[in-house]
Amino acid sequence: MIVLGERIREFRLRDGRTQEALAGELGVTAQAVSRWEKGLCCPDMELIPSIANYFGVSIDELFGYDNERTKKIDAMYGEITRMNRMNNGKDVNLDACIALAREAAIEFPGNEKLAAALASVLYNAGSVRRGEYHVDSADGFEVCDVERHQTYPEWQESVKLYEKLLPSLNSGDPRNMAVRELSQLYKFLGKHDKAALLADSAPDLNGSRPFLRINAFDGKEAVAASGEALIETLICATDLIAAIVRADRSMPPKTAAALLENAVAMYGLVFTEGDFDRLCGTIGSIYLLRSYYLWLAGEKDGAFASLDQALAFSKRFDEEAHMEAYASPLLRYAKPLVCAFGRRLTPELPELWPFWDVPEADRVGREMRADPRWTEWENKTAYA
């Protein structure tokens, strides 16, 4: 039922037809067509030949039995996603990735999966090519530089695509991605009311996929799902600590540096055997940011010690071997995390510093680069 409704909608959008036009041709109401497309009910069987004829497709195609077509869509989606991941903070292949996503959308018009992939690539392109900028608010907090962000054509197009897709996207990874990225885009563009509505329509933390998977199992499987949810929660907690530290501009730099060290310490509480190699990229980024705050606090030796820690963790991330299972007791049944950066992280550390947007990055960066220890550290990243 759902597949048939999706196919009717896909063919209708492909041909630029309205629900009213299809309904008029078939002698039904536009509301009936809407219910078909939402998967709430099916058209009467005697209408199936007329629907197929209307779109110029076979009945098999109408029911989604064109296996080669599905395989090609899945392959294109997978390749677009793979290429997009490589542009993690750096333009590796954005032009080629956008071109492929546009070609896919043209070849398969109305396919929501491919349209969502294009929107995601454009979202990433705006971030990588133009940057995410923040300014100080009157009360001393970090806020988005909305005026600058509104000039990004990639983000404007991405918002339009996601807003068009979201009402009909079924649950699954493309919809989760759409909600997550559209919410972030609304924030960047100053559309806070829309972001809040999107947030209010989503389930609470206990209704998220990692937590619901715990309820899907019993026994060993439930323990495994709990471990996987714990890892995702830990990653989110780290990001939240970094976000609070960056946003609260009234926080003393020494306090900020101490809180970031506490964020890293949480990994030792969960990964008691130290088997967090696949998360070392995240930990390394925290140490890059921590070096910035230590320098602001006047602890120059500590700032370069933090850079060395970032280097050590990024090397672990780059050299991570295949992991079958965790040794840490809380996680020994959990499936090891897959964390693909798409390229080696270590050589890019000097360019990525301080990893997040912070107010005095230019000044602090100039001062740190003028210190001979920066050149020594940069050389170690190049030959790592």
N, C-alpha and C positions, 0 to 999 in steps of 0.2 A: 504494500500500500504506500509506504513512505517513498520507496524508490520510484514508483510510478508518478507520484505527485512531484517529486524533485525533477523527474525527466520532463514532465509537462511544463513546469516552470522554466527549466533550462532551455527547452526548444522555443518557448514563447519569447523569452528574452533574446535568444539568438536571432529571432526573426523580427524583433522590435514590435511585437504585438501586445496589446493590452488584454487584461482578463475580460473586459467587456467585449472586445472583438471576438475572442475565442468563444465566449458564451453565446454571442449572437449567431455565430456560425453553427453551433451545436443545438441551439434552441433551449439553453439552460440559463440560469442566472449567473451573474458575475460572482455572487456569494458562493455558489456551488463550486465554481472554478477555484476560488480562494481556499475553500475547504479541501479540495483535492490536493492543491499545492502544499498545504500545511500537513498533509498526511492524516487528516481527520476522518476522511472517508474516501471511497473510490468511485469513479464514474461507472455508470451502468455498463455492463459488458457489450451491449449493442452499440455503445458510443465509441468503443475502442477503435474500430476500423476508420471511423470518421475523424477521430483525433489524429491517428497516424497519417491519414491522407492529408489533413490540414497542414501538418508540418513537413510532409514529403519524406517520411521515414517509414521503415517497416515496423510491424507490430513488435518484432523482437527488439529492435532498437528502442522503441517506446518503453518497453519493460526493462531496459538496461541489460540486455543479453549480449551486447556488442563488447565482448571481452577484450578485444585488442584495443578498442578505444579507451576503456577503463585503465588498462595497463599503461597506455601512453600518457594519460592524464596523471596517473600515480608517479610514473617515471619523471615527468616534467616537474611535478610538485616536489619530488624528492631532490632533484638536481637544483632547483631554485633555492630550496631550503638549505642545501649543503653549501652552495655558493654564498648565500646570504650570511651564514654563520662565519665564513672566513673574513668578512668585513667587520670584525669585532673591534671597533675603535680605530680602524685603519682601512683606507680605501684600497682593497686588494683587487677587486674585480667588479666594482659597482656598476659600471657602464654595461658590461656584459651581462650581469645579473638582471638589471632592469630591462635590457633588450630581450632576454629570454622570457622574462615574466610577461612582458607586453605581447610577445609573439604567441605565448601560450594562451593569453586572454583573448587574442584575436582568433586563434585557431579554434578555441572552444568557448565561444561567447556564452555568457550565462552560467558558466561553471563556477560555483561559489568558492570552491577550494582553491582554484587558480587565481580568482579575483582577490581572495584573502592573501595569497602569497605575494601578489603584486603590491597590495597595500602595505604589507610588512616590509618588503624590500624598500619601498619609498620612505617608510618611517625610519628605517635604519639609515638610508642615504642622507636624510636631513640631519640626523645626529652626527654621522661620520664626516660629511662634507662641510657642514656649516657650524656644528657644535651646539651644545646645550649651555646657555648662559644664564647667570643669576646676578641679581643686584641686591643691595641692602634695602630693606623696608625702613620706614620711619621709626619703627619700634625695635630695630636691631635684629631682624631675622632675614634669612635668605629667602628671596622670592624669584620667580622666573622673570627673565627679561622678555616679557610678552611682546613688546613693540618690535624687537629684533626677530623673534621667532615667527611672528605673523608674516614676515617677508619670505619665508621658506616655501617655495612652490611644491617641494616634495611632501611636506607635511600637510599642506592644504589639500593636495590630491589624495593623500592617504586618508585623511578625515572623511572626505566625500565618499571614497570607496567603502570604508568601514561603516559609515552611517547608512549607506544603501544596502549593505550586506546584512548588518546585524539583525534586523527584524525577522529574517527568514533563515539565518544560519542555525543548523541543528547543533545539538551539544556535541562536543568533541574538541580535538586540538585546534582546528581552525577557529572555532567560536571562542575558545579560551584565549587564544592569541589575540583575536579581534578585541575582546573586552579589555584585556590587559594593555594593549598598545593604544587603543582609542582613549582609554582613561588617562594614560600618560600624555597623549597628544593634547587632550583637553586642558590638562594642567599647564603644559608648555605654552599654549595659546591663550591662557587666561579664561577658559570657559569652565569655571569652577562649578557652576550650577549643573551643567551637563555631566561633569565628572561625578558629582555627588549623586545624581539620579542613577547613573550607571552603577555606582557602588551600592546604592540602596537596593537595586534590583538583583544583586548577587547574593549568594548564600553567605552565612557567617563562616568563621574559621572552621568550625566543626562540620560544616556542610561542604567543605572543599574536598577535592578528589583524594588527597593523601589521607585525610581523616575518615572519609567515607569508606575507603578501602579497608580500614581496620575493622569496620562493622561487617564487611563482606565475608570475613573468614572467622574461623575458630582455631584454637590450639596454636600449633607452630606457625601456620600461615598468618594468623593474627599478630603474633609476635614479630614476624618478618615485616608485615605491613606497618606496624607501630615503629619499627626501626627506621623504615624508609621515610615515614612521616616526620620522625625526629630529625633526620638529616635535613630535610627540606625546611623544617622549622628553624634549625640552627642557621642555615644559610640566610633565611629571611631575617632572623634576629640580628645577624652580623650587619646586613644591609641597613636595618633600621637604626642601629647604633651609629653607623657612619653617617646616615642621613640626619639624625638629630644633632650630632656633633657639628656637621657642616652648616646646618640651618640656624642654629642658635649662636649668632655672632657675638653674644655677650659672654659666652663661656670662655674662661681663661685657657690659653693654649696648653698649659701644663695639664690641666684637668682633661682637656680633649685627648691629649696623647695617652693619659692613663686609662681613659675609658676605651680607647681603641685597643690598648694592650689587654684589657679585660675581655674584649670581644674575641680576641685570638685565644685567650685562656679557656673560653667555653669549649673549644674544639678538644682540648685535652680532657675535659670532664666527660665528654661523650665518646670520643675515640681514645679510650684509655690505653690502647696498645700503640697509639701513634700512627695508625694505618689510615691517615686522611690524605694520602698523596693526591687523590683526584680533586681535592679541595684546596690544594696548595696555591693555585692561582689566585683564589679569593683571599687567602691569608696574605699572600705576597702583596696584593693591592692594598690591603689594610696597612701593611708596614710602609708602603710608599706614602700613603696619606699621613701616617704617624710621623714620618720624618719631617714633613712640612710643619706640623704643630710643634715638634721639638725644637726646630730651628726658630720659630716665632717665640718660643719660651726661652731662648738664649742657650739651649742645651745643644751646642753644635756637635759635640762628640756623640751624643745620643742620636742626633739626626742621622749621622753617617753610619752608626751601628744599626739603626733601623733600615737604612738602605741595604746594608749587608744581609740583614735578615730577609728582606724582600728578595734579594738575589738567591739566597739559599732555598727559599720556598719555591720560587719560580723554576729553579733547576730541578727540584723534586717533581714539580708538575710536568716539566718537559720530558723527564726521564722515566716517568711513571710506567711501570711494567704492567702486564695484564694481571688483573686481580680477580680471582675466582670467588673469594669471600672475605669478609672482615674478620679479624681476630678479636676485636673488642666485644666484650660480653653483651652489651646492649644491642649490638648490630650484627651478631654472628649469623643470623638467619636472613638478614636484609640483602636485597640484590644490590651489588656495588653500583655506585652512581656512574653514569656515563657523562663525561664532561669534555666536550670537544671544543677546543679553541680554534682549530683549523690551521694553526701554524705554531712555531716555537715562540714562547712568551719572553724568555730571558733576553734575547737581543733587543727587544723593544722597550725594555724597562726605562731607559733614559728618556725616550720619546713619550712614554705613557705617564711619567711622573707629572703631577702627584696622583694621577688616575681619575680623581673627581675634580669638578669645578669648585675652586675655592677663591676667596676674594683677593688675596695678595700673592697668587701663584707666580705672576710675572716677576715681582720684586724679589721674592724668596728664591725663585729659580735662578735669577741672575746672581744673587749673592752666593748660593750654593755652588753654582757652576764656576764661580771665580775662585773657589777653594780648591787647592791642588788635589784634595781627596776625592773630589767629584771625578776628575779625569782618571784617577786610579780605579775608582768603582766602575766607571763607564767602560774602561778597558776590560775589566773582569766580566762584564756582561757580554761584550763582543766576542770573547774567546771561550765563553762557558760552553 
